[in-house]
Each structure stands twice: as structure tokens, then as C-alpha cells.
Amino acid sequence: QVQLVESGGGLVQPGGSLRLSCAAAGSIFSLNSMDWYRQTPGQERELVARFTNWGGINYADSVKGRFTISGNIKSTMYLQMNSLKPEDTAVYYCHVEIAGGVNYWGKGTLVTVSS
């Protein structure tokens, strides 16, 4: 069993920065991907940034050039968010997929971008 715990969310003004962290408890084997998603009320969860097991990194178009995924889920994974906009307001979730299509999610951390 794997548990993912996010931290680092909060209230920030437009143009500001936040760094989210995701710590994993438990053993993760045969990792397919590790990523950050976000969700706003009434909307589907959307992919923000992803590490693939073959070394690729993908970003949603809306965050390219502003967000950076880094770290390693076997220690801590990060999402550095710069030049934040009000439309970045959401609950951000850490996620991993391992072999067999098994998915693990954190409980999320709220990011609010507002003046």
C-alpha cells in the first residue's frame, strides 16, 4: 500500500510563487508515471505535469513555462509554480501509476491565487 501526502498549498497573490511537495510512504515498484493533477469545483481533474518512466516530462499547455515538476516520488516530488494566475486556483493532487495500471492519489492541497 502506498500513501501520498501533499503539502505546500495556500493563498498567494497573482504573480506569486508556491512550491508543492508530495511525499510517499510505502514501497513503489515498477513506476509507470508520477504526476500532479488539479481540480476545481464542477470540473474534471486535469493533468498539470507528469514524469514518465522513460524519462519524459509533460506539462499542460496552460502551465508551460511557469510550472516545473522535479524530484522523485521515492523521496519527494515537487511542483514549483511561478507567475501564478487566479485560474490556477484549484486543489492539487499528487498521483502515481505503477505496473498493472494501479493508481495512487494523495488527498490534495488547496492553492488559492487571489489578491
N, CA, C and O atoms as a GROMACS GRO file, in nm:
protein
  460
    1GLN      N    1   0.084  -0.119   0.000
    1GLN     CA    2   0.000   0.000   0.000
    1GLN      C    3   0.088   0.125   0.000
    1GLN      O    4   0.187   0.132   0.072
    2VAL      N    5   0.051   0.221  -0.081
    2VAL     CA    6   0.126   0.346  -0.092
    2VAL      C    7   0.037   0.460  -0.046
    2VAL      O    8  -0.080   0.469  -0.084
    3GLN      N    9   0.093   0.548   0.034
    3GLN     CA   10   0.022   0.670   0.073
    3GLN      C   11   0.100   0.790   0.022
    3GLN      O   12   0.222   0.798   0.038
    4LEU      N   13   0.029   0.883  -0.037
    4LEU     CA   14   0.088   1.005  -0.089
    4LEU      C   15   0.034   1.123  -0.008
    4LEU      O   16  -0.087   1.133   0.014
    5VAL      N   17   0.123   1.211   0.035
    5VAL     CA   18   0.082   1.325   0.115
    5VAL      C   19   0.136   1.453   0.053
    5VAL      O   20   0.257   1.471   0.042
    6GLU      N   21   0.044   1.540   0.012
    6GLU     CA   22   0.083   1.668  -0.046
    6GLU      C   23   0.093   1.775   0.063
    6GLU      O   24   0.028   1.766   0.167
    7SER      N   25   0.176   1.874   0.037
    7SER     CA   26   0.184   1.991   0.125
    7SER      C   27   0.231   2.109   0.043
    7SER      O   28   0.277   2.094  -0.070
    8GLY      N   29   0.219   2.229   0.102
    8GLY     CA   30   0.270   2.348   0.037
    8GLY      C   31   0.165   2.439  -0.023
    8GLY      O   32   0.198   2.547  -0.072
    9GLY      N   33   0.041   2.398  -0.021
    9GLY     CA   34  -0.064   2.484  -0.075
    9GLY      C   35  -0.090   2.604   0.015
    9GLY      O   36  -0.040   2.611   0.127
   10GLY      N   37  -0.168   2.696  -0.035
   10GLY     CA   38  -0.201   2.814   0.044
   10GLY      C   39  -0.255   2.925  -0.041
   10GLY      O   40  -0.291   2.905  -0.157
   11LEU      N   41  -0.260   3.044   0.016
   11LEU     CA   42  -0.308   3.163  -0.053
   11LEU      C   43  -0.189   3.244  -0.102
   11LEU      O   44  -0.095   3.270  -0.027
   12VAL      N   45  -0.194   3.282  -0.227
   12VAL     CA   46  -0.085   3.361  -0.286
   12VAL      C   47  -0.146   3.464  -0.379
   12VAL      O   48  -0.251   3.441  -0.439
   13GLN      N   49  -0.079   3.577  -0.392
   13GLN     CA   50  -0.128   3.681  -0.483
   13GLN      C   51  -0.093   3.648  -0.627
   13GLN      O   52   0.003   3.575  -0.651
   14PRO      N   53  -0.169   3.699  -0.722
   14PRO     CA   54  -0.133   3.680  -0.862
   14PRO      C   55   0.010   3.725  -0.889
   14PRO      O   56   0.053   3.830  -0.841
   15GLY      N   57   0.083   3.644  -0.966
   15GLY     CA   58   0.223   3.670  -0.993
   15GLY      C   59   0.317   3.606  -0.895
   15GLY      O   60   0.438   3.605  -0.917
   16GLY      N   61   0.265   3.554  -0.786
   16GLY     CA   62   0.348   3.492  -0.684
   16GLY      C   63   0.385   3.348  -0.716
   16GLY      O   64   0.352   3.296  -0.822
   17SER      N   65   0.453   3.286  -0.621
   17SER     CA   66   0.503   3.150  -0.639
   17SER      C   67   0.468   3.064  -0.518
   17SER      O   68   0.454   3.112  -0.406
   18LEU      N   69   0.456   2.935  -0.545
   18LEU     CA   70   0.441   2.834  -0.441
   18LEU      C   71   0.515   2.710  -0.485
   18LEU      O   72   0.532   2.685  -0.605
   19ARG      N   73   0.560   2.630  -0.389
   19ARG     CA   74   0.617   2.501  -0.421
   19ARG      C   75   0.540   2.393  -0.345
   19ARG      O   76   0.534   2.393  -0.222
   20LEU      N   77   0.481   2.303  -0.421
   20LEU     CA   78   0.411   2.190  -0.362
   20LEU      C   79   0.505   2.072  -0.348
   20LEU      O   80   0.596   2.052  -0.429
   21SER      N   81   0.483   1.994  -0.243
   21SER     CA   82   0.563   1.874  -0.219
   21SER      C   83   0.470   1.754  -0.210
   21SER      O   84   0.355   1.765  -0.168
   22CYS      N   85   0.522   1.639  -0.249
   22CYS     CA   86   0.448   1.513  -0.238
   22CYS      C   87   0.544   1.409  -0.183
   22CYS      O   88   0.643   1.374  -0.247
   23ALA      N   89   0.512   1.360  -0.064
   23ALA     CA   90   0.594   1.257  -0.002
   23ALA      C   91   0.518   1.125  -0.006
   23ALA      O   92   0.398   1.119   0.018
   24ALA      N   93   0.592   1.019  -0.036
   24ALA     CA   94   0.531   0.886  -0.046
   24ALA      C   95   0.573   0.799   0.071
   24ALA      O   96   0.690   0.796   0.108
   25ALA      N   97   0.476   0.729   0.127
   25ALA     CA   98   0.503   0.629   0.230
   25ALA      C   99   0.467   0.493   0.172
   25ALA      O  100   0.359   0.475   0.116
   26GLY      N  101   0.559   0.398   0.185
   26GLY     CA  102   0.537   0.269   0.125
   26GLY      C  103   0.630   0.248   0.008
   26GLY      O  104   0.694   0.342  -0.040
   27SER      N  105   0.639   0.127  -0.037
   27SER     CA  106   0.731   0.093  -0.146
   27SER      C  107   0.662   0.107  -0.280
   27SER      O  108   0.550   0.060  -0.301
   28ILE      N  109   0.730   0.173  -0.371
   28ILE     CA  110   0.678   0.190  -0.507
   28ILE      C  111   0.770   0.115  -0.603
   28ILE      O  112   0.888   0.146  -0.614
   29PHE      N  113   0.713   0.017  -0.672
   29PHE     CA  114   0.789  -0.060  -0.769
   29PHE      C  115   0.725  -0.045  -0.906
   29PHE      O  116   0.606  -0.017  -0.917
   30SER      N  117   0.805  -0.065  -1.008
   30SER     CA  118   0.754  -0.064  -1.146
   30SER      C  119   0.670   0.060  -1.174
   30SER      O  120   0.554   0.050  -1.215
   31LEU      N  121   0.730   0.174  -1.150
   31LEU     CA  122   0.660   0.300  -1.168
   31LEU      C  123   0.637   0.328  -1.316
   31LEU      O  124   0.731   0.321  -1.395
   32ASN      N  125   0.514   0.359  -1.354
   32ASN     CA  126   0.483   0.400  -1.491
   32ASN      C  127   0.492   0.551  -1.507
   32ASN      O  128   0.550   0.601  -1.603
   33SER      N  129   0.434   0.622  -1.411
   33SER     CA  130   0.437   0.767  -1.417
   33SER      C  131   0.411   0.824  -1.280
   33SER      O  132   0.354   0.758  -1.193
   34MET      N  133   0.454   0.948  -1.260
   34MET     CA  134   0.422   1.022  -1.139
   34MET      C  135   0.390   1.164  -1.182
   34MET      O  136   0.461   1.222  -1.264
   35ASP      N  137   0.287   1.218  -1.127
   35ASP     CA  138   0.241   1.345  -1.179
   35ASP      C  139   0.161   1.427  -1.078
   35ASP      O  140   0.130   1.382  -0.967
   36TRP      N  141   0.130   1.547  -1.122
   36TRP     CA  142   0.044   1.638  -1.049
   36TRP      C  143  -0.081   1.666  -1.132
   36TRP      O  144  -0.073   1.694  -1.252
   37TYR      N  145  -0.195   1.657  -1.067
   37TYR     CA  146  -0.322   1.694  -1.126
   37TYR      C  147  -0.382   1.809  -1.044
   37TYR      O  148  -0.336   1.839  -0.934
   38ARG      N  149  -0.484   1.871  -1.101
   38ARG     CA  150  -0.558   1.971  -1.025
   38ARG      C  151  -0.706   1.963  -1.061
   38ARG      O  152  -0.744   1.915  -1.168
   39GLN      N  153  -0.786   2.013  -0.970
   39GLN     CA  154  -0.931   2.006  -0.991
   39GLN      C  155  -0.997   2.126  -0.925
   39GLN      O  156  -0.964   2.165  -0.813
   40THR      N  157  -1.093   2.184  -0.998
   40THR     CA  158  -1.176   2.291  -0.945
   40THR      C  159  -1.319   2.239  -0.934
   40THR      O  160  -1.354   2.142  -1.002
   41PRO      N  161  -1.402   2.300  -0.850
   41PRO     CA  162  -1.539   2.252  -0.831
   41PRO      C  163  -1.616   2.242  -0.963
   41PRO      O  164  -1.618   2.337  -1.042
   42GLY      N  165  -1.677   2.129  -0.984
   42GLY     CA  166  -1.758   2.110  -1.104
   42GLY      C  167  -1.680   2.072  -1.228
   42GLY      O  168  -1.739   2.051  -1.334
   43GLN      N  169  -1.548   2.064  -1.215
   43GLN     CA  170  -1.464   2.030  -1.330
   43GLN      C  171  -1.396   1.896  -1.309
   43GLN      O  172  -1.380   1.850  -1.196
   44GLU      N  173  -1.357   1.835  -1.419
   44GLU     CA  174  -1.284   1.709  -1.410
   44GLU      C  175  -1.139   1.739  -1.367
   44GLU      O  176  -1.085   1.847  -1.390
   45ARG      N  177  -1.080   1.639  -1.306
   45ARG     CA  178  -0.940   1.653  -1.267
   45ARG      C  179  -0.855   1.659  -1.394
   45ARG      O  180  -0.875   1.580  -1.486
   46GLU      N  181  -0.762   1.754  -1.399
   46GLU     CA  182  -0.679   1.770  -1.518
   46GLU      C  183  -0.531   1.751  -1.484
   46GLU      O  184  -0.485   1.787  -1.376
   47LEU      N  185  -0.460   1.694  -1.580
   47LEU     CA  186  -0.317   1.674  -1.564
   47LEU      C  187  -0.245   1.807  -1.574
   47LEU      O  188  -0.270   1.886  -1.665
   48VAL      N  189  -0.154   1.831  -1.480
   48VAL     CA  190  -0.075   1.954  -1.479
   48VAL      C  191   0.067   1.926  -1.527
   48VAL      O  192   0.117   1.995  -1.616
   49ALA      N  193   0.131   1.824  -1.470
   49ALA     CA  194   0.270   1.792  -1.505
   49ALA      C  195   0.295   1.645  -1.476
   49ALA      O  196   0.242   1.590  -1.380
   50ARG      N  197   0.379   1.583  -1.560
   50ARG     CA  198   0.400   1.439  -1.548
   50ARG      C  199   0.544   1.400  -1.578
   50ARG      O  200   0.605   1.450  -1.672
   51PHE      N  201   0.597   1.309  -1.494
   51PHE     CA  202   0.719   1.235  -1.525
   51PHE      C  203   0.676   1.100  -1.580
   51PHE      O  204   0.590   1.034  -1.520
   52THR      N  205   0.733   1.057  -1.692
   52THR     CA  206   0.707   0.923  -1.741
   52THR      C  207   0.825   0.832  -1.706
   52THR      O  208   0.934   0.880  -1.674
   53ASN      N  209   0.801   0.701  -1.711
   53ASN     CA  210   0.907   0.609  -1.669
   53ASN      C  211   1.021   0.603  -1.770
   53ASN      O  212   1.127   0.549  -1.740
   54TRP      N  213   1.000   0.657  -1.890
   54TRP     CA  214   1.109   0.660  -1.987
   54TRP      C  215   1.181   0.794  -1.988
   54TRP      O  216   1.258   0.822  -2.080
   55GLY      N  217   1.156   0.875  -1.887
   55GLY     CA  218   1.231   0.997  -1.869
   55GLY      C  219   1.169   1.120  -1.928
   55GLY      O  220   1.229   1.228  -1.926
   56GLY      N  221   1.049   1.109  -1.981
   56GLY     CA  222   0.983   1.225  -2.039
   56GLY      C  223   0.914   1.310  -1.934
   56GLY      O  224   0.879   1.263  -1.826
   57ILE      N  225   0.897   1.436  -1.968
   57ILE     CA  226   0.823   1.530  -1.883
   57ILE      C  227   0.720   1.599  -1.969
   57ILE      O  228   0.752   1.650  -2.076
   58ASN      N  229   0.598   1.600  -1.924
   58ASN     CA  230   0.491   1.665  -1.998
   58ASN      C  231   0.423   1.769  -1.909
   58ASN      O  232   0.408   1.749  -1.789
   59TYR      N  233   0.382   1.878  -1.970
   59TYR     CA  234   0.310   1.983  -1.900
   59TYR      C  235   0.182   2.017  -1.975
   59TYR      O  236   0.176   2.009  -2.098
   60ALA      N  237   0.081   2.056  -1.899
   60ALA     CA  238  -0.037   2.112  -1.963
   60ALA      C  239   0.002   2.244  -2.030
   60ALA      O  240   0.087   2.317  -1.979
   61ASP      N  241  -0.060   2.272  -2.143
   61ASP     CA  242  -0.027   2.396  -2.214
   61ASP      C  243  -0.045   2.519  -2.125
   61ASP      O  244   0.030   2.616  -2.136
   62SER      N  245  -0.143   2.514  -2.038
   62SER     CA  246  -0.175   2.630  -1.955
   62SER      C  247  -0.068   2.662  -1.851
   62SER      O  248  -0.067   2.772  -1.795
   63VAL      N  249   0.024   2.568  -1.825
   63VAL     CA  250   0.126   2.592  -1.722
   63VAL      C  251   0.268   2.590  -1.777
   63VAL      O  252   0.363   2.614  -1.703
   64LYS      N  253   0.284   2.562  -1.906
   64LYS     CA  254   0.419   2.556  -1.964
   64LYS      C  255   0.492   2.688  -1.944
   64LYS      O  256   0.436   2.796  -1.966
   65GLY      N  257   0.617   2.677  -1.903
   65GLY     CA  258   0.698   2.795  -1.880
   65GLY      C  259   0.679   2.857  -1.743
   65GLY      O  260   0.754   2.946  -1.704
   66ARG      N  261   0.578   2.811  -1.668
   66ARG     CA  262   0.553   2.866  -1.534
   66ARG      C  263   0.570   2.762  -1.424
   66ARG      O  264   0.614   2.795  -1.314
   67PHE      N  265   0.536   2.637  -1.453
   67PHE     CA  266   0.543   2.529  -1.354
   67PHE      C  267   0.658   2.435  -1.390
   67PHE      O  268   0.689   2.414  -1.507
   68THR      N  269   0.720   2.378  -1.285
   68THR     CA  270   0.827   2.281  -1.305
   68THR      C  271   0.809   2.164  -1.209
   68THR      O  272   0.797   2.183  -1.088
   69ILE      N  273   0.806   2.044  -1.265
   69ILE     CA  274   0.800   1.923  -1.184
   69ILE      C  275   0.942   1.875  -1.161
   69ILE      O  276   1.025   1.878  -1.252
   70SER      N  277   0.970   1.829  -1.039
   70SER     CA  278   1.105   1.784  -1.009
   70SER      C  279   1.100   1.683  -0.895
   70SER      O  280   0.994   1.654  -0.839
   71GLY      N  281   1.218   1.631  -0.862
   71GLY     CA  282   1.227   1.536  -0.751
   71GLY      C  283   1.199   1.396  -0.796
   71GLY      O  284   1.207   1.363  -0.914
   72ASN      N  285   1.166   1.313  -0.699
   72ASN     CA  286   1.143   1.171  -0.725
   72ASN      C  287   1.045   1.122  -0.621
   72ASN      O  288   1.058   1.150  -0.501
   73ILE      N  289   0.946   1.047  -0.668
   73ILE     CA  290   0.841   1.004  -0.576
   73ILE      C  291   0.895   0.909  -0.471
   73ILE      O  292   0.833   0.891  -0.366
   74LYS      N  293   1.011   0.848  -0.496
   74LYS     CA  294   1.069   0.759  -0.396
   74LYS      C  295   1.130   0.838  -0.282
   74LYS      O  296   1.161   0.782  -0.177
   75SER      N  297   1.147   0.968  -0.302
   75SER     CA  298   1.184   1.055  -0.190
   75SER      C  299   1.075   1.161  -0.178
   75SER      O  300   0.981   1.143  -0.100
   76THR      N  301   1.084   1.266  -0.251
   76THR     CA  302   0.981   1.370  -0.254
   76THR      C  303   0.971   1.425  -0.395
   76THR      O  304   1.072   1.449  -0.462
   77MET      N  305   0.850   1.445  -0.438
   77MET     CA  306   0.826   1.505  -0.568
   77MET      C  307   0.776   1.647  -0.546
   77MET      O  308   0.702   1.673  -0.450
   78TYR      N  309   0.815   1.739  -0.633
   78TYR     CA  310   0.781   1.879  -0.616
   78TYR      C  311   0.710   1.934  -0.740
   78TYR      O  312   0.724   1.882  -0.850
   79LEU      N  313   0.635   2.040  -0.718
   79LEU     CA  314   0.581   2.120  -0.826
   79LEU      C  315   0.608   2.266  -0.792
   79LEU      O  316   0.544   2.322  -0.703
   80GLN      N  317   0.702   2.325  -0.863
   80GLN     CA  318   0.731   2.466  -0.845
   80GLN      C  319   0.638   2.545  -0.936
   80GLN      O  320   0.635   2.524  -1.057
   81MET      N  321   0.563   2.636  -0.877
   81MET     CA  322   0.464   2.712  -0.952
   81MET      C  323   0.500   2.860  -0.942
   81MET      O  324   0.499   2.918  -0.834
   82ASN      N  325   0.532   2.919  -1.056
   82ASN     CA  326   0.567   3.060  -1.064
   82ASN      C  327   0.464   3.136  -1.146
   82ASN      O  328   0.385   3.076  -1.219
   83SER      N  329   0.466   3.266  -1.134
   83SER     CA  330   0.375   3.353  -1.210
   83SER      C  331   0.232   3.303  -1.201
   83SER      O  332   0.162   3.288  -1.302
   84LEU      N  333   0.190   3.277  -1.081
   84LEU     CA  334   0.058   3.218  -1.060
   84LEU      C  335  -0.053   3.314  -1.102
   84LEU      O  336  -0.043   3.436  -1.088
   85LYS      N  337  -0.159   3.254  -1.155
   85LYS     CA  338  -0.275   3.329  -1.203
   85LYS      C  339  -0.398   3.284  -1.124
   85LYS      O  340  -0.400   3.174  -1.070
   86PRO      N  341  -0.500   3.369  -1.119
   86PRO     CA  342  -0.623   3.327  -1.050
   86PRO      C  343  -0.680   3.196  -1.104
   86PRO      O  344  -0.739   3.118  -1.029
   87GLU      N  345  -0.663   3.170  -1.234
   87GLU     CA  346  -0.715   3.046  -1.290
   87GLU      C  347  -0.636   2.923  -1.250
   87GLU      O  348  -0.675   2.811  -1.283
   88ASP      N  349  -0.525   2.942  -1.180
   88ASP     CA  350  -0.452   2.828  -1.125
   88ASP      C  351  -0.511   2.781  -0.992
   88ASP      O  352  -0.471   2.678  -0.939
   89THR      N  353  -0.607   2.856  -0.940
   89THR     CA  354  -0.672   2.816  -0.816
   89THR      C  355  -0.739   2.681  -0.832
   89THR      O  356  -0.822   2.662  -0.922
   90ALA      N  357  -0.704   2.588  -0.745
   90ALA     CA  358  -0.755   2.451  -0.754
   90ALA      C  359  -0.702   2.370  -0.637
   90ALA      O  360  -0.615   2.415  -0.562
   91VAL      N  361  -0.755   2.252  -0.622
   91VAL     CA  362  -0.695   2.152  -0.535
   91VAL      C  363  -0.596   2.072  -0.620
   91VAL      O  364  -0.632   2.021  -0.726
   92TYR      N  365  -0.474   2.063  -0.573
   92TYR     CA  366  -0.369   1.994  -0.647
   92TYR      C  367  -0.343   1.858  -0.583
   92TYR      O  368  -0.330   1.846  -0.461
   93TYR      N  369  -0.337   1.757  -0.669
   93TYR     CA  370  -0.321   1.618  -0.626
   93TYR      C  371  -0.194   1.557  -0.681
   93TYR      O  372  -0.157   1.579  -0.796
   94CYS      N  373  -0.129   1.482  -0.597
   94CYS     CA  374  -0.016   1.400  -0.637
   94CYS      C  375  -0.069   1.263  -0.677
   94CYS      O  376  -0.162   1.211  -0.615
   95HIS      N  377  -0.011   1.205  -0.781
   95HIS     CA  378  -0.061   1.077  -0.834
   95HIS      C  379   0.056   0.995  -0.886
   95HIS      O  380   0.150   1.049  -0.943
   96VAL      N  381   0.049   0.864  -0.865
   96VAL     CA  382   0.143   0.773  -0.930
   96VAL      C  383   0.066   0.656  -0.988
   96VAL      O  384  -0.037   0.614  -0.936
   97GLU      N  385   0.118   0.604  -1.098
   97GLU     CA  386   0.066   0.481  -1.158
   97GLU      C  387   0.180   0.381  -1.163
   97GLU      O  388   0.290   0.412  -1.210
   98ILE      N  389   0.152   0.261  -1.116
   98ILE     CA  390   0.253   0.156  -1.121
   98ILE      C  391   0.208   0.046  -1.216
   98ILE      O  392   0.098   0.052  -1.271
   99ALA      N  393   0.292  -0.052  -1.234
   99ALA     CA  394   0.262  -0.161  -1.326
   99ALA      C  395   0.126  -0.223  -1.294
   99ALA      O  396   0.087  -0.238  -1.179
  100GLY      N  397   0.056  -0.259  -1.403
  100GLY     CA  398  -0.077  -0.316  -1.385
  100GLY      C  399  -0.184  -0.210  -1.380
  100GLY      O  400  -0.301  -0.241  -1.358
  101GLY      N  401  -0.146  -0.086  -1.401
  101GLY     CA  402  -0.244   0.021  -1.402
  101GLY      C  403  -0.297   0.057  -1.264
  101GLY      O  404  -0.406   0.112  -1.252
  102VAL      N  405  -0.220   0.025  -1.161
  102VAL     CA  406  -0.263   0.059  -1.025
  102VAL      C  407  -0.231   0.206  -0.999
  102VAL      O  408  -0.120   0.252  -1.024
  103ASN      N  409  -0.331   0.277  -0.948
  103ASN     CA  410  -0.317   0.421  -0.926
  103ASN      C  411  -0.326   0.454  -0.777
  103ASN      O  412  -0.406   0.397  -0.703
  104TYR      N  413  -0.243   0.549  -0.737
  104TYR     CA  414  -0.249   0.601  -0.601
  104TYR      C  415  -0.261   0.753  -0.608
  104TYR      O  416  -0.197   0.819  -0.690
  105TRP      N  417  -0.346   0.807  -0.520
  105TRP     CA  418  -0.369   0.952  -0.515
  105TRP      C  419  -0.347   1.003  -0.374
  105TRP      O  420  -0.375   0.934  -0.275
  106GLY      N  421  -0.298   1.126  -0.365
  106GLY     CA  422  -0.297   1.194  -0.238
  106GLY      C  423  -0.434   1.256  -0.214
  106GLY      O  424  -0.524   1.246  -0.297
  107LYS      N  425  -0.449   1.320  -0.098
  107LYS     CA  426  -0.578   1.381  -0.063
  107LYS      C  427  -0.590   1.522  -0.115
  107LYS      O  428  -0.698   1.581  -0.110
  108GLY      N  429  -0.481   1.577  -0.164
  108GLY     CA  430  -0.485   1.709  -0.226
  108GLY      C  431  -0.445   1.822  -0.133
  108GLY      O  432  -0.455   1.811  -0.010
  109THR      N  433  -0.400   1.931  -0.194
  109THR     CA  434  -0.367   2.053  -0.121
  109THR      C  435  -0.424   2.170  -0.199
  109THR      O  436  -0.411   2.177  -0.322
  110LEU      N  437  -0.487   2.262  -0.129
  110LEU     CA  438  -0.558   2.372  -0.194
  110LEU      C  439  -0.462   2.488  -0.223
  110LEU      O  440  -0.389   2.534  -0.136
  111VAL      N  441  -0.467   2.532  -0.347
  111VAL     CA  442  -0.393   2.652  -0.389
  111VAL      C  443  -0.496   2.757  -0.429
  111VAL      O  444  -0.581   2.734  -0.514
  112THR      N  445  -0.486   2.873  -0.366
  112THR     CA  446  -0.575   2.984  -0.398
  112THR      C  447  -0.492   3.102  -0.441
  112THR      O  448  -0.405   3.149  -0.367
  113VAL      N  449  -0.520   3.150  -0.562
  113VAL     CA  450  -0.448   3.265  -0.616
  113VAL      C  451  -0.547   3.382  -0.622
  113VAL      O  452  -0.640   3.382  -0.702
  114SER      N  453  -0.525   3.478  -0.537
  114SER     CA  454  -0.620   3.589  -0.526
  114SER      C  455  -0.553   3.710  -0.462
  114SER      O  456  -0.464   3.696  -0.378
  115SER      N  457  -0.597   3.827  -0.504
  115SER     CA  458  -0.548   3.949  -0.443
  115SER      C  459  -0.639   3.993  -0.329
  115SER      O  460  -0.613   4.095  -0.265
   0.00000   0.00000   0.00000
